[in-house]
Amino acid sequence: MGKNNLTHLDVNGTAHMVDVGSKQDTTRLAIARGEVKMKAETLELIKSGVMKKGDVLTVAQVAGIQAAKQTSGLIPLCHPLLLTKVDVDLKLDESIPGVIITALVKVAGKTGVEMEALTAVSVSALTIYDMAKAVEKTMCIQNIRLIEKHGGQSGDVFNEVLE
């Protein structure tokens, strides 16, 4: 792939934020997912709500929502977006054992929200780790990936490989 095929590089190879000003506003949606793998005992403490720092799942959910809204401040070439919906869902899964995090982000705009969904999952996972690290430092944040996206020039994308 040549330099001209990379949207965030100009003809000289210099990084720049893509000009999306001429694009039409469309409804765009992205769903990302990831897991925090941990010992069954740690999962039970989270489930019981007895972690020293408080309600792990609620704090991680709010952290993910806040992270989606802050993505352009964290990822240098992301556009600031007026998000219309951010939903972060956390499910306890004893088969991992751990927590499965799913983030859905929606916007009516000129650019997609994949990075916002991935950032929401990542920060939710980091928050779980932070809140539970006193009892387990060997947790593993894993499999953070885009599950699907809708809208925009590239159309719908479904990541069936990792599901």
C-alpha atoms as an extended CHARMM CRD file, in Angstrom:
* protein
*
       163  EXT
         1         1  MET       CA              0.0000000000        0.0000000000        0.0000000000  PROA      1               0.0000000000
         2         2  GLY       CA              1.5080000000        3.3460000000       -1.0440000000  PROA      2               0.0000000000
         3         3  LYS       CA              1.5210000000        6.5480000000        0.9650000000  PROA      3               0.0000000000
         4         4  ASN       CA             -1.4010000000        7.9260000000       -1.0490000000  PROA      4               0.0000000000
         5         5  ASN       CA             -3.6360000000        5.0290000000        0.0240000000  PROA      5               0.0000000000
         6         6  LEU       CA             -3.3360000000        5.8300000000        3.7280000000  PROA      6               0.0000000000
         7         7  THR       CA             -5.9950000000        8.3740000000        4.6270000000  PROA      7               0.0000000000
         8         8  HSD       CA             -4.1440000000        9.8560000000        7.5990000000  PROA      8               0.0000000000
         9         9  LEU       CA             -0.9630000000       10.5850000000        5.6280000000  PROA      9               0.0000000000
        10        10  ASP       CA             -0.5520000000       13.2890000000        3.0120000000  PROA      10              0.0000000000
        11        11  VAL       CA              1.5030000000       12.8270000000       -0.1940000000  PROA      11              0.0000000000
        12        12  ASN       CA              4.6610000000       13.6300000000        1.7850000000  PROA      12              0.0000000000
        13        13  GLY       CA              3.9190000000       11.0110000000        4.4440000000  PROA      13              0.0000000000
        14        14  THR       CA              2.9920000000       13.6020000000        7.0620000000  PROA      14              0.0000000000
        15        15  ALA       CA              0.1830000000       12.7310000000        9.4690000000  PROA      15              0.0000000000
        16        16  HSD       CA             -2.9660000000       14.8370000000        9.2760000000  PROA      16              0.0000000000
        17        17  MET       CA             -6.6070000000       14.6390000000       10.2900000000  PROA      17              0.0000000000
        18        18  VAL       CA             -8.7600000000       13.7320000000        7.2950000000  PROA      18              0.0000000000
        19        19  ASP       CA            -11.0260000000       16.5110000000        5.9800000000  PROA      19              0.0000000000
        20        20  VAL       CA            -14.5680000000       15.1030000000        6.2250000000  PROA      20              0.0000000000
        21        21  GLY       CA            -16.2580000000       18.4600000000        5.6150000000  PROA      21              0.0000000000
        22        22  SER       CA            -17.6930000000       17.5230000000        2.2260000000  PROA      22              0.0000000000
        23        23  LYS       CA            -19.1240000000       14.1900000000        3.3850000000  PROA      23              0.0000000000
        24        24  GLN       CA            -22.8540000000       13.7820000000        3.9920000000  PROA      24              0.0000000000
        25        25  ASP       CA            -24.1050000000       13.2530000000        7.5360000000  PROA      25              0.0000000000
        26        26  THR       CA            -25.3250000000        9.6830000000        7.9050000000  PROA      26              0.0000000000
        27        27  THR       CA            -26.2970000000        7.4970000000       10.8260000000  PROA      27              0.0000000000
        28        28  ARG       CA            -23.3010000000        5.4680000000       11.8950000000  PROA      28              0.0000000000
        29        29  LEU       CA            -23.0770000000        2.7600000000       14.5360000000  PROA      29              0.0000000000
        30        30  ALA       CA            -20.2420000000        0.6050000000       15.8560000000  PROA      30              0.0000000000
        31        31  ILE       CA            -20.1690000000       -2.2850000000       18.3170000000  PROA      31              0.0000000000
        32        32  ALA       CA            -16.9490000000       -3.4100000000       20.0090000000  PROA      32              0.0000000000
        33        33  ARG       CA            -16.2930000000       -6.1590000000       22.5170000000  PROA      33              0.0000000000
        34        34  GLY       CA            -13.5560000000       -7.3560000000       24.8520000000  PROA      34              0.0000000000
        35        35  GLU       CA            -13.0140000000       -9.4050000000       27.9760000000  PROA      35              0.0000000000
        36        36  VAL       CA            -11.2510000000       -9.2180000000       31.2870000000  PROA      36              0.0000000000
        37        37  LYS       CA            -10.1780000000      -12.7280000000       32.2600000000  PROA      37              0.0000000000
        38        38  MET       CA             -9.6610000000      -13.3610000000       35.9630000000  PROA      38              0.0000000000
        39        39  LYS       CA             -9.6770000000      -16.0330000000       38.6370000000  PROA      39              0.0000000000
        40        40  ALA       CA            -13.0900000000      -17.4120000000       39.5960000000  PROA      40              0.0000000000
        41        41  GLU       CA            -12.5720000000      -16.0480000000       43.1200000000  PROA      41              0.0000000000
        42        42  THR       CA            -12.0800000000      -12.5140000000       41.8070000000  PROA      42              0.0000000000
        43        43  LEU       CA            -15.1880000000      -12.7980000000       39.6410000000  PROA      43              0.0000000000
        44        44  GLU       CA            -17.1620000000      -13.9280000000       42.6800000000  PROA      44              0.0000000000
        45        45  LEU       CA            -16.0160000000      -10.8640000000       44.6580000000  PROA      45              0.0000000000
        46        46  ILE       CA            -17.1650000000       -8.5980000000       41.8200000000  PROA      46              0.0000000000
        47        47  LYS       CA            -20.4640000000      -10.4690000000       41.5800000000  PROA      47              0.0000000000
        48        48  SER       CA            -20.9980000000      -10.1790000000       45.3430000000  PROA      48              0.0000000000
        49        49  GLY       CA            -20.3290000000       -6.4360000000       45.2660000000  PROA      49              0.0000000000
        50        50  VAL       CA            -17.7480000000       -6.5950000000       48.0420000000  PROA      50              0.0000000000
        51        51  MET       CA            -14.7200000000       -5.1010000000       46.2910000000  PROA      51              0.0000000000
        52        52  LYS       CA            -12.9820000000       -2.5120000000       48.4370000000  PROA      52              0.0000000000
        53        53  LYS       CA            -13.2110000000        0.2430000000       45.7890000000  PROA      53              0.0000000000
        54        54  GLY       CA            -16.9610000000       -0.1970000000       45.2850000000  PROA      54              0.0000000000
        55        55  ASP       CA            -19.3420000000       -1.4100000000       42.5700000000  PROA      55              0.0000000000
        56        56  VAL       CA            -16.9070000000       -2.5140000000       39.8690000000  PROA      56              0.0000000000
        57        57  LEU       CA            -19.4410000000       -3.0030000000       37.0780000000  PROA      57              0.0000000000
        58        58  THR       CA            -21.2240000000        0.3260000000       37.5170000000  PROA      58              0.0000000000
        59        59  VAL       CA            -17.9820000000        2.2900000000       37.7050000000  PROA      59              0.0000000000
        60        60  ALA       CA            -16.5800000000        0.4440000000       34.6550000000  PROA      60              0.0000000000
        61        61  GLN       CA            -19.7880000000        1.1100000000       32.7240000000  PROA      61              0.0000000000
        62        62  VAL       CA            -19.6740000000        4.8480000000       33.4490000000  PROA      62              0.0000000000
        63        63  ALA       CA            -15.9340000000        4.9350000000       32.6680000000  PROA      63              0.0000000000
        64        64  GLY       CA            -16.6110000000        3.3660000000       29.2620000000  PROA      64              0.0000000000
        65        65  ILE       CA            -19.3120000000        5.8880000000       28.4470000000  PROA      65              0.0000000000
        66        66  GLN       CA            -17.0510000000        8.7480000000       29.4900000000  PROA      66              0.0000000000
        67        67  ALA       CA            -14.1670000000        7.2930000000       27.4490000000  PROA      67              0.0000000000
        68        68  ALA       CA            -16.2560000000        7.1240000000       24.2620000000  PROA      68              0.0000000000
        69        69  LYS       CA            -16.9970000000       10.8370000000       24.6630000000  PROA      69              0.0000000000
        70        70  GLN       CA            -13.2790000000       11.5960000000       25.1870000000  PROA      70              0.0000000000
        71        71  THR       CA            -11.8730000000        9.5650000000       22.2690000000  PROA      71              0.0000000000
        72        72  SER       CA            -10.7760000000       12.5260000000       20.1410000000  PROA      72              0.0000000000
        73        73  GLY       CA             -8.7270000000       13.7930000000       23.0770000000  PROA      73              0.0000000000
        74        74  LEU       CA             -6.9730000000       10.4350000000       23.4120000000  PROA      74              0.0000000000
        75        75  ILE       CA             -6.4320000000        9.3380000000       19.8040000000  PROA      75              0.0000000000
        76        76  PRO       CA             -4.6290000000       12.1620000000       17.9670000000  PROA      76              0.0000000000
        77        77  LEU       CA             -6.2530000000       11.9180000000       14.5100000000  PROA      77              0.0000000000
        78        78  CYS       CA             -9.8360000000       11.1730000000       15.6060000000  PROA      78              0.0000000000
        79        79  HSD       CA            -12.4880000000       13.8090000000       14.9640000000  PROA      79              0.0000000000
        80        80  PRO       CA            -14.4910000000       15.1970000000       17.8990000000  PROA      80              0.0000000000
        81        81  LEU       CA            -18.0340000000       13.8510000000       17.4960000000  PROA      81              0.0000000000
        82        82  LEU       CA            -21.4430000000       14.6560000000       18.9340000000  PROA      82              0.0000000000
        83        83  LEU       CA            -22.3720000000       11.1100000000       19.9310000000  PROA      83              0.0000000000
        84        84  THR       CA            -26.0840000000       10.3530000000       19.9940000000  PROA      84              0.0000000000
        85        85  LYS       CA            -25.8430000000        7.0840000000       21.9410000000  PROA      85              0.0000000000
        86        86  VAL       CA            -23.2860000000        5.2250000000       24.0240000000  PROA      86              0.0000000000
        87        87  ASP       CA            -24.2480000000        1.9560000000       25.6820000000  PROA      87              0.0000000000
        88        88  VAL       CA            -21.7340000000       -0.1210000000       27.6280000000  PROA      88              0.0000000000
        89        89  ASP       CA            -22.8800000000       -3.5470000000       28.7640000000  PROA      89              0.0000000000
        90        90  LEU       CA            -20.9100000000       -5.7240000000       31.1780000000  PROA      90              0.0000000000
        91        91  LYS       CA            -21.7470000000       -9.3940000000       31.6650000000  PROA      91              0.0000000000
        92        92  LEU       CA            -20.1890000000      -11.7750000000       34.1410000000  PROA      92              0.0000000000
        93        93  ASP       CA            -19.1410000000      -14.9980000000       32.4280000000  PROA      93              0.0000000000
        94        94  GLU       CA            -18.0620000000      -17.9240000000       34.5760000000  PROA      94              0.0000000000
        95        95  SER       CA            -16.8220000000      -19.8710000000       31.5380000000  PROA      95              0.0000000000
        96        96  ILE       CA            -13.9370000000      -17.4150000000       30.9610000000  PROA      96              0.0000000000
        97        97  PRO       CA            -14.0110000000      -16.6740000000       34.0050000000  PROA      97              0.0000000000
        98        98  GLY       CA            -14.3300000000      -12.9380000000       33.7020000000  PROA      98              0.0000000000
        99        99  VAL       CA            -16.3250000000      -10.0130000000       32.3900000000  PROA      99              0.0000000000
       100       100  ILE       CA            -17.4470000000       -9.5240000000       28.7860000000  PROA      100             0.0000000000
       101       101  ILE       CA            -17.7020000000       -5.8610000000       27.8190000000  PROA      101             0.0000000000
       102       102  THR       CA            -19.7680000000       -4.7290000000       24.8350000000  PROA      102             0.0000000000
       103       103  ALA       CA            -19.9880000000       -1.1090000000       23.7230000000  PROA      103             0.0000000000
       104       104  LEU       CA            -22.4280000000        0.3020000000       21.1830000000  PROA      104             0.0000000000
       105       105  VAL       CA            -21.8320000000        3.8430000000       19.9210000000  PROA      105             0.0000000000
       106       106  LYS       CA            -24.0100000000        5.8030000000       17.5060000000  PROA      106             0.0000000000
       107       107  VAL       CA            -23.7120000000        9.1680000000       15.7610000000  PROA      107             0.0000000000
       108       108  ALA       CA            -25.3650000000       11.1240000000       12.9780000000  PROA      108             0.0000000000
       109       109  GLY       CA            -22.2730000000       12.5500000000       11.3330000000  PROA      109             0.0000000000
       110       110  LYS       CA            -19.5750000000       12.5460000000        8.7030000000  PROA      110             0.0000000000
       111       111  THR       CA            -17.2660000000        9.9150000000       10.1740000000  PROA      111             0.0000000000
       112       112  GLY       CA            -17.5910000000        6.5770000000       11.9410000000  PROA      112             0.0000000000
       113       113  VAL       CA            -17.5280000000        5.6820000000       15.6230000000  PROA      113             0.0000000000
       114       114  GLU       CA            -15.3930000000        2.5390000000       15.6210000000  PROA      114             0.0000000000
       115       115  MET       CA            -12.6680000000        4.1900000000       17.6870000000  PROA      115             0.0000000000
       116       116  GLU       CA            -15.2120000000        5.4430000000       20.2200000000  PROA      116             0.0000000000
       117       117  ALA       CA            -16.6210000000        1.9250000000       20.6970000000  PROA      117             0.0000000000
       118       118  LEU       CA            -13.1380000000        0.3920000000       20.9990000000  PROA      118             0.0000000000
       119       119  THR       CA            -12.0750000000        3.1040000000       23.4520000000  PROA      119             0.0000000000
       120       120  ALA       CA            -15.1830000000        2.5180000000       25.5760000000  PROA      120             0.0000000000
       121       121  VAL       CA            -14.3830000000       -1.1980000000       25.8320000000  PROA      121             0.0000000000
       122       122  SER       CA            -10.7000000000       -0.5550000000       26.5530000000  PROA      122             0.0000000000
       123       123  VAL       CA            -11.3110000000        1.9440000000       29.3440000000  PROA      123             0.0000000000
       124       124  SER       CA            -14.0530000000       -0.2050000000       30.8820000000  PROA      124             0.0000000000
       125       125  ALA       CA            -11.5910000000       -3.1100000000       30.9460000000  PROA      125             0.0000000000
       126       126  LEU       CA             -8.8600000000       -0.9370000000       32.4640000000  PROA      126             0.0000000000
       127       127  THR       CA            -11.3170000000        0.2520000000       35.1240000000  PROA      127             0.0000000000
       128       128  ILE       CA            -12.1980000000       -3.3300000000       36.0590000000  PROA      128             0.0000000000
       129       129  TYR       CA             -8.4950000000       -4.0960000000       36.3260000000  PROA      129             0.0000000000
       130       130  ASP       CA             -7.8830000000       -1.0160000000       38.4680000000  PROA      130             0.0000000000
       131       131  MET       CA            -10.7370000000       -1.7790000000       40.8260000000  PROA      131             0.0000000000
       132       132  ALA       CA             -9.8490000000       -5.4640000000       41.2500000000  PROA      132             0.0000000000
       133       133  LYS       CA             -6.0360000000       -5.3750000000       41.1450000000  PROA      133             0.0000000000
       134       134  ALA       CA             -5.8100000000       -5.3520000000       44.9500000000  PROA      134             0.0000000000
       135       135  VAL       CA             -7.0690000000       -8.9480000000       44.9480000000  PROA      135             0.0000000000
       136       136  GLU       CA             -5.6080000000      -10.1200000000       41.6230000000  PROA      136             0.0000000000
       137       137  LYS       CA             -2.7860000000       -8.6600000000       39.5770000000  PROA      137             0.0000000000
       138       138  THR       CA             -2.8380000000      -11.4780000000       36.9930000000  PROA      138             0.0000000000
       139       139  MET       CA             -6.0750000000      -10.4610000000       35.2500000000  PROA      139             0.0000000000
       140       140  CYS       CA             -5.8320000000      -10.3830000000       31.4560000000  PROA      140             0.0000000000
       141       141  ILE       CA             -7.5030000000       -7.8090000000       29.2220000000  PROA      141             0.0000000000
       142       142  GLN       CA             -8.0680000000       -9.6430000000       25.9450000000  PROA      142             0.0000000000
       143       143  ASN       CA             -9.8370000000       -9.8910000000       22.5900000000  PROA      143             0.0000000000
       144       144  ILE       CA            -10.7260000000       -6.2140000000       22.1960000000  PROA      144             0.0000000000
       145       145  ARG       CA            -12.1560000000       -5.9700000000       18.6980000000  PROA      145             0.0000000000
       146       146  LEU       CA            -14.7370000000       -4.3700000000       16.4550000000  PROA      146             0.0000000000
       147       147  ILE       CA            -17.7760000000       -6.6450000000       16.1730000000  PROA      147             0.0000000000
       148       148  GLU       CA            -19.7300000000       -4.6580000000       13.6070000000  PROA      148             0.0000000000
       149       149  LYS       CA            -20.1570000000       -1.2400000000       12.0870000000  PROA      149             0.0000000000
       150       150  HSD       CA            -22.9000000000        0.3310000000       10.0100000000  PROA      150             0.0000000000
       151       151  GLY       CA            -23.0490000000        3.4200000000        7.8080000000  PROA      151             0.0000000000
       152       152  GLY       CA            -20.5690000000        5.4810000000        5.8830000000  PROA      152             0.0000000000
       153       153  GLN       CA            -18.8560000000        4.8940000000        2.5530000000  PROA      153             0.0000000000
       154       154  SER       CA            -17.4750000000        1.4760000000        3.5130000000  PROA      154             0.0000000000
       155       155  GLY       CA            -20.9510000000        0.2400000000        4.4460000000  PROA      155             0.0000000000
       156       156  ASP       CA            -21.6760000000       -2.5180000000        6.9160000000  PROA      156             0.0000000000
       157       157  VAL       CA            -18.8740000000       -4.6310000000        8.3780000000  PROA      157             0.0000000000
       158       158  PHE       CA            -19.3350000000       -7.7450000000       10.4870000000  PROA      158             0.0000000000
       159       159  ASN       CA            -16.3680000000       -9.3530000000       12.2400000000  PROA      159             0.0000000000
       160       160  GLU       CA            -17.5140000000      -12.9760000000       12.1530000000  PROA      160             0.0000000000
       161       161  VAL       CA            -13.9900000000      -14.3870000000       12.4980000000  PROA      161             0.0000000000
       162       162  LEU       CA            -13.6820000000      -13.6190000000       16.2060000000  PROA      162             0.0000000000
       163       163  GLU       CA            -17.2700000000      -14.2950000000       17.2380000000  PROA      163             0.0000000000
